[in-house]
Amino acid sequence: MNLNATELAEIQKELRRCNPETVAAAIRFREQGDSTAIPPVVYGLIELYQPATAKLSLKDANDETRLIEDLGLDSLALLEVVFAIEGVLKLHINNDELKEIRTLGKLNQFLRDKIVTAAPATS
Amino acid sequence: MKRVVITGLGFITSIGNSRPEVLRSLKECRSGIELFSEFAGNDIPIKLAGTVKGFTFPTARFDDWTYPAGYQISRDQLRAMTPNALYAFCAMDQAIREAKLSPELVSHPRTGLLCASGGSMWLAYENLHTIVTQGVRRCPPMAVVNSIPGSLYINLVAGFKIKGGSLGCSSACSSSAHALGLAADMIRLHRQEMMFVVGAEDCNRFNILPFAGIRALSLQTDPAKAPCAFDVKRDGFVGTGGAAVLVVEELEHALRRGAPICAEVLGWGQASDGYNVVIPDPTGDGLRRAMEDALLDSKLQPGDIDYVNAHATSTIAGDISECQALRQIFHNSKRPWVSSTKSLTGHGLSLAGAMESAICCLALQEGFTPVSANITELDPACADIAIVTKPIPDAPRIALTNSSGFGGTNVCVAMKKWEGS
């Protein structure tokens, strides 16, 4: 399903500080439900919220990389990332689910599982 | 009791974003008032504001904001800020440098923080609008901390790792004067060695234009003519925002570390009108009692006072009420010089008391009497008050600064030039 102009503008606004690949991935996910588009969106948003003092760069990260301890996100930054993901991908992560998300792999897997049960809404 | 001195100042104001800029504006009578782009619409009858230069807030998102070069603010410090907190962060940075404070002294159990702000009505609006139109799930993570008035101390305590007592004052336009008085008391009682006193307000249509509801804002369109406290043509105040910071320190502590001392806080007083929610008591009784309290607390006589920085916002009722209070205090003594520096800066609301106390520090330290700008025809009802309508050579030694706010709150702080002992 193609996104309308308003929806495209919303995505571009939310991701305006991300690279074009992140924006394209978000649109691909929203239009096609393509789960391979999730990691580029997640990476793009974490890159935006990661502090300069983080001990690990995102380019050296893998599925085991811990969001707080390794990537330097504090709990508020993690909430900001989740808030942005929810806004862009139109998925909801509830409080209990949030507690379980500690690594990049968990976050990506969680979002992939999510779309099996709930196709992305294009409200 | 311990003695209290001011050892550092910071300014983000309509008349300058540093001590030298503010000093120059005051001495040269340069106004910070401009036609404000946010008030450009035909449906907005108010046109002037004391604009804060060097900052932009194009959207409610902090990562779109810009601020002057030279301040180091990390993303995690900026993300929870309001515009007023960003102004205050920059003014804190200046005050810390001026007071020559090490990071260890800034973040010390004996160093506290007293803040005053009305909060960001803009961000409160944005956050609530999002919740109402998009649902609670789209409530931004920082929606509480960047909406409430406490946002100022929340951001500064975390940003500067403050370890001493920290709290906010909320008494409308006397808020930061209350903060200075209470900070002085905390030091006199030796509960803290040092306190940062911070007043800060946003400068936008959301925190200024609501005053149009009580017709308190000037409708003047020429920035060279308003505000004009004590003038017959005054028609209301001109709003402003920004931040002012004072480092308030126990005297012996300041002397031991060789701190640069700007002025001494001799004492302060406060009293309420008990009269009306917004209208000042026309007899000036509440402000008179606050000034009497300040004189008593400071062991001063009315004749000791050289200069009064008046609250004088340029409203018709407020200026007359204050003149009544001044008249009652000084009727049997030497008449002190009186001016409204709001006629240059605009009215900073919760920021006003801290900004004007800091201006008094400059006047005492640098030896000049600030002018009450834009007076072309002094109101005959103010004629017996020694209002500074043009530059004079007198340098004050002891000054009072008055602040009054909605609800009839009144504060007066007494300060003395630092003369080495």
Chai-1 contact restraints between the chains, C-beta under 6 A:
chainA,res_idxA,chainB,res_idxB,connection_type,confidence,min_distance_angstrom,max_distance_angstrom,comment,restraint_id
A,P51,B,D76,contact,1.0,0.0,6.0,A-B,restraint_1
A,L79,B,P141,contact,1.0,0.0,6.0,A-B,restraint_2
A,E80,B,P141,contact,1.0,0.0,6.0,A-B,restraint_3
A,F83,B,P141,contact,1.0,0.0,6.0,A-B,restraint_4
